[in-house]
């Protein structure tokens, strides 16, 4: 059962009869405080804010209450978000959309869809919440189906930048949907959508996964601003198309390389039968001080599958994995000694008698 927190001072909370200008000022203060709670994920402060709003009858203000619902959602307090939503006498479109997004984002699609059906007038944001949720959790067919349902509902092509990112991510998972990917991309251009870096990155990645590296590079080369995701996606696109020289050329031009970037090229060499080059690159990665990920080790072990390299895999890669686990073990023991055992127990599901060696 949700119970707002007790009284605590939060800035200047009006305690006298307020004039219209005072009310506007108070609303601004509350909105700013709620936004700060969302940014810092401070649930305790947010609950205290909620308590003040109830006492001043401002909890019936849809704008402020929507902020509270969003705060509870961002702080993973779903029961409090649901209770606050249920208690709101006048629900606006943002009220419904926040709840749909919360349930969809956590994979509770039955609840999200139920709210969607109950919503008086679902809008583009409502559809996007479900489409992005389906995409994020790997339900690509459902995402595309809901996108098509939206087009049928509005009897015209409708989407925004958020829709585009989700849909291209789905379409690239089906090789036979390359034509559809091109159509959606073309429609977005005709509609005049603003192509920011996130959309460009999504398109570079999508065409790369459809083994269309030239189209990916055409988009990549016209990007006004690129980040490490842009470069890595392009490296992957060339590697998947077995254009390793182009992948290496691009990789060497990168000013910032992270674990994903290195792993992408290591995997590219491995998948194209260049095990020795993969191992050389892996060694260079270690010398650069870049921390390998699980996917890195999978690619390196695959490169070592050749019988002539089995011993090297055992000696080198297994040694690296063992060193990482030893380091993690020391970190866990230090945290337990510092009094963080409850957190370690919940993270690793340790019994009271268990230890970390």
Secondary structure as GFF3:
##gff-version 3
##sequence-region A 1 357
A	DSSP	alpha_helix	20	40	.	.	.	ID=ss1
A	DSSP	alpha_helix	43	55	.	.	.	ID=ss2
A	DSSP	three_ten_helix	58	60	.	.	.	ID=ss3
A	DSSP	alpha_helix	62	74	.	.	.	ID=ss4
A	DSSP	alpha_helix	78	87	.	.	.	ID=ss5
A	DSSP	alpha_helix	93	105	.	.	.	ID=ss6
A	DSSP	alpha_helix	109	118	.	.	.	ID=ss7
A	DSSP	alpha_helix	124	136	.	.	.	ID=ss8
A	DSSP	alpha_helix	140	154	.	.	.	ID=ss9
A	DSSP	alpha_helix	161	171	.	.	.	ID=ss10
A	DSSP	three_ten_helix	175	177	.	.	.	ID=ss11
A	DSSP	alpha_helix	178	191	.	.	.	ID=ss12
A	DSSP	alpha_helix	197	209	.	.	.	ID=ss13
A	DSSP	alpha_helix	213	221	.	.	.	ID=ss14
A	DSSP	alpha_helix	228	240	.	.	.	ID=ss15
A	DSSP	alpha_helix	244	253	.	.	.	ID=ss16
A	DSSP	alpha_helix	259	271	.	.	.	ID=ss17
A	DSSP	alpha_helix	275	287	.	.	.	ID=ss18
A	DSSP	alpha_helix	294	303	.	.	.	ID=ss19
A	DSSP	three_ten_helix	307	309	.	.	.	ID=ss20
A	DSSP	alpha_helix	310	312	.	.	.	ID=ss21
A	DSSP	pi_helix	313	317	.	.	.	ID=ss22
A	DSSP	alpha_helix	318	337	.	.	.	ID=ss23
A	DSSP	alpha_helix	341	348	.	.	.	ID=ss24
###
